[in-house]
Amino acid sequence: MVAILVLAIPFIILEYGVGYNYQSSFTKAIVKLKPKFEVYGWMLPVVVFIMTVYYSTIIGWDGTYMFLSFFKGWGPDPNTFLNVNLLQSTDSLSGIFNFIPFIAVSCLSDGLLFG
């Protein structure tokens, strides 16, 4: 909720304001103003995309935890189940690139339900 209030709403206002004044997207408006600042124009959609992917993943985790909470599906040690079995977390940096199908499906289903 904080990220939506602090980042998403100002980005939407910026996009609508620039679109209304310049009759184009934010990136095209930046290019019209000063072509060498085109990179800054592309930063807005890239940042919004990264935030969307990040928060949809967190919503997927939350949906999974909520589903498991109905019948305590994590067993006697919830910390081990959530970190090792479900999220497959590791201490190495290569763990960032692990693809976990269950989390991907829950993120996709939450994105379809709430997005």
C-alpha positions as CSV (number, residue, x, y, z in Angstrom):
1,M,0.0,0.0,0.0
2,V,2.9,2.4,0.8
3,A,4.5,1.7,-2.6
4,I,1.2,2.4,-4.4
5,L,0.7,5.7,-2.5
6,V,4.3,6.8,-2.8
7,L,5.2,5.6,-6.3
8,A,2.3,4.4,-8.4
9,I,-0.1,7.3,-7.9
10,P,2.5,10.0,-8.7
11,F,3.6,8.0,-11.8
12,I,0.0,7.8,-13.0
13,I,-0.5,11.5,-12.5
14,L,2.8,12.2,-14.3
15,E,1.8,10.0,-17.2
16,Y,-1.7,11.5,-17.5
17,G,-0.4,15.1,-17.2
18,V,2.3,14.7,-19.8
19,G,0.0,12.8,-22.1
20,Y,-2.6,15.5,-21.8
21,N,-0.2,18.4,-22.5
22,Y,1.9,16.7,-25.2
23,Q,-0.7,14.4,-26.7
24,S,1.8,11.5,-26.6
25,S,3.5,9.1,-24.2
26,F,5.9,10.2,-21.5
27,T,8.9,8.9,-23.5
28,K,7.9,10.7,-26.7
29,A,7.3,13.9,-24.7
30,I,10.7,13.8,-23.2
31,V,12.2,13.3,-26.7
32,K,10.3,16.3,-27.9
33,L,11.6,18.4,-25.1
34,K,15.2,17.3,-25.3
35,P,16.3,14.2,-27.4
36,K,19.3,13.4,-25.3
37,F,17.1,12.7,-22.3
38,E,15.2,9.9,-24.0
39,V,16.9,7.4,-21.5
40,Y,15.1,9.1,-18.6
41,G,11.8,8.8,-20.5
42,W,12.3,5.0,-20.7
43,M,13.1,4.7,-17.1
44,L,9.5,5.3,-16.1
45,P,8.0,2.2,-17.9
46,V,11.0,0.1,-16.9
47,V,10.7,1.0,-13.2
48,V,6.9,0.4,-13.3
49,F,7.5,-3.0,-14.9
50,I,10.0,-4.1,-12.3
51,M,7.7,-2.9,-9.5
52,T,4.8,-4.9,-11.0
53,V,6.9,-8.1,-11.3
54,Y,8.2,-7.7,-7.7
55,Y,4.8,-7.0,-6.1
56,S,3.0,-9.7,-8.1
57,T,5.6,-12.2,-6.7
58,I,4.9,-11.0,-3.2
59,I,1.1,-11.3,-3.7
60,G,1.7,-14.8,-5.0
61,W,3.6,-15.7,-1.8
62,D,0.8,-14.2,0.3
63,G,-1.8,-16.2,-1.6
64,T,0.1,-19.4,-1.1
65,Y,0.6,-18.6,2.6
66,M,-3.1,-17.8,3.0
67,F,-4.1,-21.1,1.3
68,L,-1.7,-23.1,3.5
69,S,-3.0,-21.4,6.6
70,F,-6.4,-23.0,6.3
71,F,-5.1,-26.5,7.1
72,K,-1.6,-25.7,8.5
73,G,0.0,-27.2,5.4
74,W,3.5,-26.3,6.6
75,G,3.7,-28.9,9.3
76,P,5.4,-28.7,12.6
77,D,8.2,-26.3,11.4
78,P,6.8,-23.5,9.3
79,N,10.1,-21.7,8.9
80,T,11.8,-24.7,7.3
81,F,8.8,-25.5,5.1
82,L,8.5,-21.9,3.7
83,N,12.2,-21.2,3.2
84,V,13.5,-24.5,2.1
85,N,10.6,-26.5,0.6
86,L,8.3,-23.8,-0.9
87,L,10.7,-20.9,-1.7
88,Q,13.8,-23.1,-2.2
89,S,16.0,-20.3,-0.8
90,T,19.8,-20.8,-0.7
91,D,22.7,-18.8,0.6
92,S,24.3,-18.6,-2.8
93,L,23.7,-15.7,-5.2
94,S,22.8,-18.2,-8.0
95,G,19.6,-18.9,-6.0
96,I,18.1,-15.7,-7.6
97,F,17.8,-17.5,-10.9
98,N,15.9,-20.6,-9.5
99,F,12.6,-21.0,-11.3
100,I,9.9,-22.3,-8.9
101,P,6.8,-23.4,-10.9
102,F,4.4,-23.3,-7.9
103,I,5.3,-19.6,-7.1
104,A,5.1,-18.7,-10.8
105,V,1.6,-20.2,-11.1
106,S,0.4,-18.5,-7.9
107,C,1.8,-15.1,-9.1
108,L,0.0,-15.6,-12.5
109,S,-3.3,-16.6,-10.9
110,D,-3.1,-13.6,-8.4
111,G,-2.2,-11.3,-11.3
112,L,-5.3,-12.5,-13.2
113,L,-7.5,-12.2,-10.1
114,F,-6.3,-8.9,-8.8
115,G,-4.6,-7.2,-11.8
